[in-house]
Amino acid sequence: MGASWREIEEKWQRRWSEAKLFESDPDPSKPKFFVTVAYPYPNSPQHIGHARTYSLTDAYARYLRMKGYNVLFPMGFHYTGTPILAMAKRIAAGDPDMIKTLTDLYKVPEEDLKQLTEPIRIARYFHREIKQGMKEMGFSIDWRREFTTIDPMYKKFIHWQFRKLSEKGYLTRGSHPVGWCPSCGNPLGQHDTLGDVEPEIEEFTLIKFRIDGRVLPTGTLRPETVYGVTNIWVNPEADYVEAEVDGETWVVSRQAAEKLKLLEKAVGRVRPFDIRSILGRKAVNPATGREIPVLPAPFVDPESCTGVVMSVPAHAPYDYAALLDLKKNPSYAERYGVSREVIEELEPIPIIKLEGYSEVPARDAVEKLGVRSQRDEDKLEEATKEVYSAEFRRGVMLENTPYAGMPVSEAKQRVKEDLIAEGKADTMYEVINSPVYCRCGAKCVVKIFRDQWFIDYSNPEWKQLARECLGAMRIVPEKLRQEFKDAIEWVRQKACARKQGLGTPLPWDPSWIIESLSDSVIYMAYYIIAKYVNSKLIDPEKVKDSFFSYVFLGEGDPNKVAEENGVPKEVLEEVRREFQYYYPLDSRHSGRDLVWNHLTYFIFNHVAIFPRELWPRQIVVNGSVLREGKAMSKSLGNIIPLRQAIRQYGADTIRATVLSTAGLLADAEFNEKIAASVSKAIQGCYSMALKLVEFSEDREEDTLDKWIQSAMRERVEQATEAMEEVELRNAIQVAMYMVPRDISRYLKRRMGSSPARSTALKIARVWARLLAPIVPHMAEELWSKLGGEGFVSAAKWPTPDELAEDKEAEAGEMLVDTVLEDVESIVKATKIKPRIVHIYTAPEWKWEVYRLAAEQALEGKLDPRELTRQVMAKPEMRARGKEAADLAKKACEDLRAAPRELVEALLSMRSELSYLESAKSYLEAELDAEVKLYMADDPQRYDPADRAKRALPMKPAIYLEA
């Protein structure tokens, strides 16, 4: 927006701070609204991608403040976790990629870089950077409540939380598969990985096919299909080993042997194995005793499961396509000594009946989607999802299996259990969304972790409470509710502690550090306490669990609690009252990536610890931000650090851009072209509002003044509805684009005459307030120039009642626009350049019919028969006979799909002819032609083409004379 606009932004940020405008304390005279957004992790500067969630939350908070709520919008900083440790190690080691990221991407000065070799210094450095960026964005945060998750008092708070979870029986200890970094020696969750990817762990069934006394364990998620296996696939170019596993000799990929060690398999001697030595030979299917060939396949990934794959072409589209490719080109297998005859003998073996498909469902899906080869990966993926889903939901096992007639959904588990019990199968955990990388750069694997602490989200009673909480909450957008329901059902035991990292030690076992998705679930309550800790009214060293139990749950005698915690009784009771005033949390904001973890854990932990009346009321979820069509990511190097972007574009431009280019859940786009366009729109709004007032004059309001006020009433209603629904894109569309369009038309319609000053000031001041939540700096500057009282950020949100309503003026201007549009259409169709435009307005009898129809339409009772009866009941209409009856029918047709504004206009317009007469000069200027107006039944009218009979209410007939 330029240097002058940056100075304006800084000016208003300074004035807000000096006025302590956004500091919120309990005020019983006002309704409260407590809103929070996910606090940031300070291992890098925030970028434009982060700006969307925070700008949306801030705009919503600003709107509610203007609506009269006492809004609390605080902020903290999430230091917990291992990523900063890994980052410090890389900096200390002089890692060139890390150094390049810091200097080139994050713009960290060389002199500061030298200090960033310790985790806490990294956190403090980016904490300051992020906080300053938030201030420069104009976020309306109460900074008195700031904290970090390694503050002494916060650690006491987390200790209390975990003791409460333990008391309820929600904490367990045992062995469990976890995402694991073999380099850091730590479990990995979403916040520990590059790109914040949650490792998704699934249990595979390993079917023990046998060959020459060895086991070929094939990993599968569909053990029931073992009866349809035609062959085994291995990769002839990969490294395989022969490993002693639980007393058996297994042939697996070298990578699989290492993973099996982490899964508590007894892995003994490991030696190289020439996988090509068994190509073309037969292995025995343990479920059927059938001999099947081992075939080469380059698509087998040695890093996926065991590197040995069973082929079920009747029910697996990938296998069907692979088999077809091999039959078309047997030379590939022949290279490895596999005869053509072995391949030609292979045919799909159907073992599942699926209604709506042939006996080979995989073939049906492949042919339907036009899959030509294994290279059609997207189509094959679609085909696989289709077949797997359909067979699981509707499939039934065939008679050639021991489970004939059993639904696939049941057979899947039964086959697995039976084969394991018979020693013919085993299990193995794998990361199914691999590759996932630790922030240190190592690839995530699965490890069975002993003596790990877990939060047991699988507890059925706890799940039920979470369901009830979700059922009572508002989810924005509502279509995400099912995703939350699915997440509640899906979540199981969650590893909640690490052996290293910043954070809070487990209170009963300090060798463990509580991890970042477990110490960030009820911290919203801590904001209430933080203000008192920061003002030194509470000494963290003296605080015990009883303090938190009293403040949050009302447990204990205040006299005893005050004495036990070294807190003055009046301070203790004030904190308690403040908590009771602000809680429950009214709105929690986050990106969509946190639905399946943080936001779900947030629900669970609130219902575990707080009584029902303190459960959260609303969750708002938004999409991310793309740059040039790609997700913003540090790994892609396409981020723009937020403070750098502010200097380049200005805070208001960034806010409006990230909020205006997509609906709430869709991904927004940010690029220089869009930002420049938005910046131009912001400056255009500012200039237009000032110009509107500058060129106004003291006089009585006329029809056009009443029209613009009526139009603005509608814009206020539209913007208010959008803000209530947290659809900021729609609110911006109204305030930054529709209002200017209305004002441009108003000024153009005035044809050089000045607006009434009373109207101009009303419109401009309402407009400034509509803009205030989105572009607060510009709105403050505009408000001050308009002589508005105090800050626009603290002004009352506009209501329609502040503006005059004139339905006839609205109808009249709709009529004017209709005439201009119809003439333009006729000119375009006929290629006539008119010298005179003749306009014929509908006669009164037609208006009478349409008014009756409009009354019915507004009541929702539009009925052709009833309308015809009412019309023909009038003697003057009966005299017109069929003409009147036909018009009644047409009125019903026209109004059935008509917008409400048109229906209302039919009831508001008193005289089309008079209104068009008042607009005649404007019409002539717009049409660049003389305009002549007539009533359609005027016997003196000029109507050589007999057009007047076509005139209808709000739809005059037109004749063009060249």
N, C-alpha and C positions, 0 to 999 in steps of 0.2 A: 504493500500500500504506500510505500515511500517513507522517507525519513520523518516528514511532518506527522503522518499517521502513527508512526512508532512512538513519537513524542506524546501524541494524544493518548495512546494506550498506557504509556508509563505514567502520565499525569493522573489518569483515573485510577490506576492501580495504587498509586501513592495516596490519593484522597480516600479511597475505600479503606486502606489500611489505617490511615490516621483517624478515620471516623469509627474504626472497629465495626464496620457495617455488617460483617458476616459472623460476628461472634454471637453465639446463641446461648442464652441462659433461660431457665424455666420462667414462663410467664403464663400464669393461670388464666389470664384474660384472652389468650390466643390458643387456637388448636395447634398442636405440635406436628411436625413431620420430620422424622429421623431417616436420613438417606445416606447410604454408604456405597462405595465402589471398591473393588478389589485393590488392596494396597500394593504398591510396586515393590519389585525385588531389585535392589540397587547394585546390579553388577554391570550396568551399562546405562547410557542416557536413554530417556524415553524418545521414541520416534513418532512420526506422524500416525503410524498404525495405532499407537496407544492413545493418540489424541481423540479418537472417536468415542471410545467408552467413557473417558473422563469428560469430554465436552458434552456428551449426551446427558450424563449425570448432572453436570453443572447447569446446563440449560433447564433441565427438569427442576432442579433445586431453586433456581432463580425464578422460574415461573410460579412455583408453589409459594415462594416468599412474597411475590407480588399478589398472589391470591389471598394473602392474609395469614398464612401459616407461619409459625415460629419454626423455621427450618434449621436443623442441625446437620451440617455437612462437614465431617471431620476427615483427617487423613493421618495414616501411620506408614511405617516402612518395614518391610518383611525381610529381615536379615537372615532368617533361618535357612539352613541347607548346606549342601556341599559344593554347589557350582562356584562360589567365590573362592573356596579353598583350591579347587583345580585351577582356577584362573590365576590365583596368586603364585602357584607353583610354576605355571607356564611363563609368567612375567619374570619371576626370579631366575628361571632357567634361560631367559633371553629368547624364548620361542619366537621366531621371526613372523609367523602367521598371527600370533596373539599381539605382538608389538605393532604390526601393520594395521590390525583391526582397531587398536586403541588410537593410533596416531592418525590414520587416514580416514577411518569410518566414524569413530567416536570423537575425533578432533581433540584428543587429550594432549595438552602442551608437553614438550619434552621435559621441562622442569618438574611437572607434576608426575610424570611417568615414573620417575625414580623413586617416588614415595609409595608406589602401588605394588609392593612386594609382600605386604601383609594383608590377610583377608579383611581385617577390621578397617584398615585404611582404604581399601577398595570400596567397601560398603559406605564409609563416611563420605568419600569423595563423590560417588554417584548419588548418594542421598542428597547432598547439597545441590548437585546438578539437577536432579529431578525436581526437587522442591522449588528451585528458582524457575525452572521451566513452567511449573504449575502456576506460579505467581504471574509469570509473563503471559500465560494464556488467559489470565483473568478468572481463574477458578475461585468460586466464592466459598473458600474453605475457612473453617474456624481452626486456626493454627495453634491455639492454646492447648489443643487436645492431642498434639503430635506425640508419637512414641515410636520406639523400635522394638522388635521382638526379642532383643537381647538385653533390654532394660531390666534391672533387678526386680522391679515391681511386676513387670509383665511375666517374668519367670515364675514369680509367686502365684500369679493368676493362672498360669498354665498348670502348675502343680495342683492347684485347687481343682481345675477342670478334670485332670486325669484321676485324681482321687475320687471324684464324683463318678466318673465312668467306671472305675474299679468297684466302687460300692454297689453300682447297679449290675455288676457282672458282665459289663460290656468289653472288658479287656481280657485277652487270653494270651497264653504263651505256648509255643510249640513249633513243630517243623512245618514249613509251608513253602511252596514255590514262589520265588520273587524274581523280578528283573534284577540283574546283577552286573556290576562293572568289575571285570576281572583285574583291572588295573588299580582302581581306587579301593577295591575290596569292600564295596558298599552296595546295599540294595538301591535300585533306581526307580524313582517315580517320575511323573510327568515333569516336575520342576527340576529334575536332575539331568534331563536329556537335552541334546541339541534340538532346537526347534520346539521344545516343550511337547514332545510326543510321549504319550503314556504307553509303556510296553504292555501289549495285550498278550496274555499267557493262556494257552489252551493245552489240554491234556490229549496227546495222541495215543492211539492204541498201536502197539508194535506187534504185528503178526509174525510169528516165527516160522517162516519158510525154511526148509532144510535142504542142504546140498553137501554131499561128501562129509557128513558129520559136523558140518558148520551150520550156523544159523544166519539166514539173511533176514534181518528184522525190518519189515516195511512199515513206515509210519502212516497212519490214516486217521481221519476224523469220522470215517464211515465203516466201522468194523463189520456191520451187517452185510457189506458188499463182498466180503471175502469169498463167498460162494460163487461169485461171478468173475473171479480173477482168471485172465487168459495168459498172462505173462508177467515177468518182473522187468522193470527198467533200471539200468545203472548207467552212469556216465563213464565211458571208456577213457576219457581224458582227465578224470579226477583222481586224486590220491585216495586209496582205500587202505584200510589196515585190518589185520586179524587181531581181535582183542578178546582176552578172557574176561567175560562179564557174568558175574553171579554163577561161576562154575561152568559156563558154556562158552563155546568159541563163536564169537559174532564177527561177521564181515560188515563193516560200516565205513563211512568216510572218515578221514583223519580228524576233521573238525568234530564229527559226532562223538568220537571216542573221548575227546576232551570235554565235551558237554555232558556226557554220561557220568564222568567223574564228579561233576558238580551236582548231579541229581541223586547222589548217594547210592549209585550202583557200585558193586564191588568190582572195579576194573583192575585186572591184573596185567599180565604181560601184553604189550602192544607191539606188533611187528608189521612191516609193510606187507601188502597183499596185492598181487597182480590181478586186478578185476577182469582183465581180458581173458584170463585163463578159464573163466566159467561162462563166457559168452557163448550162446547157442546150446549150452547144456541145460539139463532139466533139474528144476528144484521141485520139492514136494509141498503142496498146499496142505498145511496141518489141519484145516477144517474139512477138506474133502478127500485128501489122499491123492488127488489128481496131480500128475506131473505136468509142469508148465515150463516153458523156456525162459532163459535169462537173456534179454535183448539190450543192445546199446541204444542210448538216447541222449543226445547232447543237451536236452532241456532239463535234465535232472540236476538240481542244485545241490552240491555236496554240503552246503551250509544249512540246508533245510532238513530238519529232523535227522534221519540216519543216512541220507544220501542213497537210499534204496526205496524204490517205489513199486507198489503193486498196480497192475493195469486192469481196469474194469470198464471196457469200452461200451458195454450195454448201458451203463448208468453214469459214466463220467465223460462229459463232452471233450475234455482235453485228451483223454485216453483214446476216444473214438477217432478224433482228428489225427492223433499221433499214429494210430494203427493204419489209417488210410494213407497217410504220407509214406509210411514205411512200405506199404504194399505197392504204391506208385513208384517208389524209388528204392528197391531192395538192395541196390548196389552199396548203399551206406552200410547196411548190416553185413553184407558180403565182405566188405573191407576188413571186418573183424572176425571173419571165419564163420559167420552164420549163414546157413544155406537158404536159398530162396524158398525151398519146400517148407521149412520151418515157419516162415512168415506167411506163406499162402494158406497154411492149415488153420491159421488163427481166425476165429469168428467170435463175435460178441456172445456172451452167455447171459441171457435174461434171468434175473432172479427176483424181480419186483414187478408186481402188476400195478399199473398206474392208469386210472380211468382218464380217457381223453388222449392217450398216447398209444403208440404201437408197443410191441414187446421190447423194442429198443428205444427208450425215451431219449437217450443221448443223441442217437441218429436223427430223431425228429427235430430236436432243438437245433442241432447243427445245420440241418437242411433248411429249416424255417428262417434262420438268421443269415443264411448265405455264407457260412464259414467255408473257406476254400482250403485253408491249411492251418497248421499250428501258429503261423505268423499272425493270424487274425485274433490277436489276444483280447481285444476289447469285446469282440463278439463272443469269443469262447468264455470269457468271464461272465457275460450276460447269460449265456446258455447254461453255464454251470450253476449260477444262482437260481435260475428258473427250475432246472431239473432237481437240484438238491432240495429246494424249498418244497416243490410239489410232492416229491417222494416222501419227504419227512412228514408232511401234513396229511397226505392222502394215500400213500403207497402201502401195499400189502405184500408180505413175503409169499413167494410162489412155492409150489409143491416140491421143487427140486432142492429145497433147503429143509433143515430140521425144524424150522419155525414157520411152516406153512400156515397162512391165514392170519398171522400176527401183524399188526400195524408196524410199519417201519419205525415210527416214533418209539415204540416199545422194544422192538427187536434190537435196535441200536445198542441199548444198554445191556440187554440180556445176552447177546452174542459176546460182547466184550467181557462180561462177568464170567460166562461159561468158559471161554477160551483161556482166560487168565487162571481160572480154577483148575483147568486141565493142563496147565503148563505150556499152552500153545501160544500164549500172548503175554505181553508186558505193557508197561506204559512209559511215556516220556513226555516231559513238558517242553514246549517250544514257544518262542516269541513269534506270533503269527503275522504281525505287521513289521517284521524285520525288513531292512536293517534299521535298528534304533541305536543311536550312539550316545554314550555318556558325554557330558560336557568336556571331559578330559580328552575325548576323541576315540576312546575304546568302544568296541561294539558290545552292545548289551546281549547277555545270554541269560539263561534261567538257572537258578541255583535253589536247591532245597536248603532252606536256612533253618538251622537248629536253634532252639531257645530264643526265637525271635518273639518280640511283643507285637500283638495284633489288636486292632479295634475290630470287634466282631459284628460287622454290619449285617451278618446273616441271621442274627437273633430274630426269631419270628415276631415276638412281642414288640421289639423295637421297630421292625419294619412296619408293623401295623400303625404305630404312632406316627411314623414318617408319612405313611399314606394319608392319614387323617389330617396332618398338617398341610400336605400338598393340596388335599381336597378343599381346604378352607382358604388357601392362598389365591391371590390373583397372579397369574403368570402372563407376562407380556413379552412376545405375542402369545396369544392363547394356544396357537397350534403347536407350541413346544411342550404343552402339558403331557402329551403322551410320551415324549422323550424323557421327561422327568419320571413318569411312572415306570418306564422301562429301566431307567437307571436305578431306581429304588429296588426293583426286583433283581437286577443283575448284580449289584454290589455284594461282595462277600467279605471275607476277612481282609483287612488292610494292614500291611506292615506299618507300624507307627513310630519306629525308632531306628536310628542309625548308630554306627560305632564312631562316627566322626562328623564334623561339620559345626557350624554355628547354630546356637539354639539353646533350648532348655533341657537339662538332664532329667531323665525319669526320676521322680522324687524318691522311689524306693530302690533304684538301681542306677546310680549316676554314671555308670560306664556306658549307658545308652543315651543318645540325644534324640529328643522327640523331633520327628521330621516335619517338613514344611506344609504338608497337606493335613496335618493333625493338630498343629498349633495355630491354625488360622481359620477356625470354624465358628468361634463365638466371640472373637475379639471385638465385635461391634459393641458389646457391653462394656469393654474395657475403656472405650473413649470417654465414658462418663467419669471414670476414676482418674484418667490421665490428666485432666485439668487440675485436679487437686494435688496429684503427685508433682506436676510441673511447677505448681506454685508453692511447693515445699510444705503443704499442710498435712501431708502424710509421709512418714518415714518408712520406706520399703523394708528396711532392716528389721523393723519391729512387727511387721504385718504377718499374721497367721491366717489359716483357712477360715477361721470364724469371721474375719472381716468380710470376705467375699460372700460367705453364706448369709450374713446379715444384709449386706447391700443388695445382693441380687435375689435372695430368696426370703428375706425377712426373718431368718432363723436366729434365735438367741435373744438374750436380754441386752439392750443397748448399753446399759451401764457396765455390764461385765465385758461385753465385746470391746467397748471403748478402752477400758482399762487394760485388757489383755493385749490389745494391738497398739497401745501408745498413741491413740488418736483421741483428741478432744471429742466429748460426746456430741457437742453441737455440730462439729465437722462431720462426724459419722452420720448423724441424722440428716444433715444437709445433702450428703452424697446419696443416701438412701432415697430421699425425696426427689432428688434430681433423676435418679435412675427410674423411679416410679413414674415421673413425668414423661421421660423420653421413650421408655421401652413399652411395647415391643418395637422392633425395627420395622419401619413402614415400607422401605424399599431397598432392595439389594441389587446392585448393578454389576454386570460382568459380560465378558465376551462368551460366545457360544462354546468355545473350547473347554470351558469349565463346568458345563452342565453335568458331565459324567463323573466328575470328581469333586472339586471344591463345593459347588453349589448343592450337590446331593449330600455331601458330608455336613455342610452347613445346616441343612434341614434335620438330619439325623441327630447331630449334637445339640441343637436347640431343644428338640423334643426330649432328649435324654436328661437335660439339666434343668430346663426351665418349665414352670407350670404352663398349662395350655393358654392362659390369657397372655403370656409373654412370647408366644410363638410368632415368627416373622409373618408379615402380612402380604408381601409382594416381592417378586423377582422379575427384573427386567434384563433381557438378554439381547445383545446386538451382534451383527456380523463384524467382519474384519475390514481392513483397508487394503486395496490392491494398488500397485504402482505400475502403470503401463500394462495392466492386465495380470500381473503376477503378485502373489502374496508378499507382503513386506517381511523380510527375514534377514537377520544378521548374516546367516550362512550364504545367502544369495548376494549380499553386499548391496542391496537396493533400498536400504533404509535411508531416511533423511532425519538426523537427530533433531528433536523438537525445537531446541533453542536456535539451532541453525536455520530451521524452517521459519521460525518467528521473525528472525532478522531478514529473511529473504521475502516472505510473503505478508507478514503481519498476523497477529493472533486472531483477529476477527475473520480474516480470510480463511485461515486454516479451520477454524471452528465451523464456519458456514459450508466450506467445501466438504469436509468429512461427514457432515450431517445431511447434506443435500443431495448427494449423488446416488443414494440407494434407500430402499425401504429398510425398516428396522433390522430385519434378520438377514437381508442380502448383503453382499460384500460391496463396499463403497470403492470408488475409483478416485485416485489422486494423481494428477499430473499437472505440469506447468500450464497447459492450455486451459484446463478446467479452473485452476486457481486464478488465472488471469481474468477469466470470464466472471468468476464469483467476485473478485476484487472490484471489477468494473461495476457490477450490479450493486455492491455495497456503497461505493462512492456515488452511484447514480441515485440511490435512495436518499442519501444524505443531501445531495445537491437539490433534488426535486422537492424535498420537504421544506427546505429553507426558501427556495424560489417560490413555492406556493404561498408562503406567508409574506414574503417580500413584495410580491406583486398584488397582494390583496388590498382592499380598501373598505373603509367603514360605510356600510350601506345595509339595507334590508336584504335578507336572504331570499333568493328567487327559486324558481322550480329546479334549476340545475344544481344549486347549492343543496337543495333538499334531496335531489337524486344522489349526489356523491355521498351525502351522509347515510342515506338508505343503503347504498352499495357498501359503505364501510361497515355498517352494522352487520351485514352478512359476512364480511371478511373477519370481523371479530369473532363471530360465532364459529366460523370455519377454523380459525387459528386456535381458538379455545378447545374445540373438539380434538384437534390434532395434538395439542399439548397434553390433554388428559389421557390420550391413548399412547403417548410417548412416541408419536409418529412425527419426529422432528422434520423429516423431509417435507411432509405436507405443510407443516407450520411455516417452513422457509418458503415454500412455493407460494403460500398466501402472502406473507409479509414482504418478501423481496421481489416478487414477480407479478402477482395478481394486483396488489395495491398500486404499484407504479403504473400498471396498465390502466387501472380505473382512473387514476389521477391524470394520466396523459390524455385519456379520452375526455375527461371533464374539462381540461384546459383547452383542448382542441375544439370541443363543443361550444365553448364560450366565445370562440372566434375573436379573441383579443380583448374581450371585456374582463375586468378584474374580478377575482373571487371575492365573496364577502369575507371580511377579516374574521368574523366569528366562526364561519365555516372552516376557513383555512387553518386557524389555530386548533380547532377541535380535531380536524383530520390529522394534522401533523403531530399533535401530542398523543393521539391514540396510536398513530403509526409508530412513533418512537417507542412506545411501551410494547407494541407487538414485536418489535425488533430486539428489545432489551435482553431476553434470555439467550438469543442466538449470537448477536454481535454487540455485546454490552458496552464496549468502549465507544464505538460509533454512536450508539443509542444515548449514552451519557452526554457526549459532546453535543449531539442534536438537541437533547432535552434542555441542556443549559442554554443553548442559543435560542430556544423557543420560550425561554423564561419559565420553564417548569420548576416547581418547588422541590428542593432537596435533590436526592439522587433518583434517577429513573429506576435504578435497581431496587429502590425501596418504595417506589410509587405503586399505586393500586393498579392491578391488571384491568385493562379496559372492559367495559360491559356494553352491550348494544344500547342500553338505556341512555348512555351519554350522548347519543346521536339521534337526530330527528328521523322519524320514519315517514316516508311518503310513498305509499304503494302505487298511487297514480303516476308519480314521477318515474318510478321503476318501470311501470308498464309502458309509459310513454317512450322512454329511452329504449326499451326492448323493441317497441314498434319502429322507431327510427332505424335501429340497427337491422331489423328484418327487411325494411324497405331497401336499404343500401345493399344488403346481401343479395336480395332478389334481383335488383337491377343489375348488379354485377354478374349474376348467373345468366341473365337473359342476354346481356352484352356479349358474354363469353360464348354463348351458344349460337347467337345470331350474327355475330361479328358486326353488329350495327353500332356506329358511334352516334349516340343520340344528340340532337339539338334541343329537343324538348322531351321531358319525361312526364307523362300523364299518369296520375295516381288516383285510383278510385277506392274509396273506403266503403265498407259494408253498410247496408241500410239497417235501420233500427230493428226491423223484424228478425233479421238474422242474428243480431246481437242478443235479442231476447231468447232465442233458441239456445245459443251458446252459453248464455248466462245460466240458464236452467241446467244445462249439461255440466257446467263447471261446479255448480252447487252440489250436484250428485257426486261428481268426481271427488270433491274435497271430503265428502262424507263416506267415500269408499263404496258408494251404492249406484255406480253408473250402470244403467239398465236401459237398453234401446226401447223395449216395449213401454216401460214406465215413462221414459222421456217423451216418446211419441204420444202417449196418452195425455200427458200434461200439456204438450204443445197443441194437440188437436182439440183440447178442451176449450181453447180460446177461440171465440168466433172469428176474429180477424185472421187466425191461422187456418181455420177450417176453410175459409174463403180461398186460401192459396192451394188447398187440396194436396195433391201428390208432392208439389214442390216443397211444402213445409215438412211433410212426413219424411221425404228423402233427406232434407237438411238435418233433421233430428238424428237419422241414422248416421250421417256423415260426421256430425258433432261427436257422437259416441266413438266412432272410429278414430277421429283426430285426438280426442282427449284421453282415450284409454292408455296410450303410450306417451302422452305429453308430460314434460317436466312440470313439477309443482308450480314453478315460477310463472309458466304460461297460464296455467289454470287460474292462479291468483290474479294474474293480469287481466283476465277476462272479467273478473268481478270488480276490478279497481278502475279500469278505464271508463271515463265518462264520455269523452268525445274524441274519436280518432282524428277526425278532420281538424278540430281545433288544435290538437297537440301537434299534428304535422304542419299546420299553418305556422305555429310558433317556431318550428324547426326548419322552416322553408329555406332560409338563407344558408343554413348549415348544409342542408341537402343539396342545394344548388352548387355550393362550393365543393362538396365532396364528389358530386357527379359531373361537375363541369358542364352543366346544362341547365336550361330553364326548367322549373318544376311547376306544373299546374295540378291543382288538387280539386277533386269533385266528390260529392256523395254519389254512390253508385246508382241511386234512383233519381238523381237530379235530371230533370228532362232537358235542361240546357247544357248538359255535359257534352264535351267533344269526345266521341268514342267511335272512330271509323272502323275499328276491328271488333267491335262489340265485346270488349274485354270486361266491362263493368260488372256483368252478371257473374263473373268468377270471384268477385270480392268476397272475402270471408272475414269475420272478426279477427283482428291482429294479423291479418294476411291480405293487405290491399291488392287489388288487381293493378296491373301496370301495362302501359302501352308506350313504346319508344318511337318517337318521331325523329327521323334523320334530318 
